[in-house]
Amino acid sequence: MIEEQNNEIIIWQHFKSGDLDSFAQIYQAHFTSLYNYGYRYCGDASLTKDAIQQLFLKLWDTRENIQTPSSVRHYLIKSLRNTLIDLGKSSKNFYLFSKIALVSCITK
């Protein structure tokens, strides 16, 4: 587990220095868990995919300024949740999205 986490941190550092292969590795390693989390959070497959795409575009654009997290998975989950909230606020369906997120939190 510790070796896997250390390897993930090394990949993250390579990504931060502009390595596209490392960026792709991060995406491939975390897409499924991000999608599952996002879909459970908002209940909208399309919004979830858009949020993941937006998250990774923002990661790439701001990679030089991002700190190396202690857990890449937790960082990505938290970032996805924030992205979903931002997309929900800009959506016409914000009221519905808020209710779904509230119900989701209550039932967990």
Summary of the structure (lengths in Angstrom):
residues: 108
radius of gyration: 14.7
end to end distance: 26.6
largest distance: 44.6
contacts: 282
relative contact order: 0.14
helix: 84%
strand: 0%
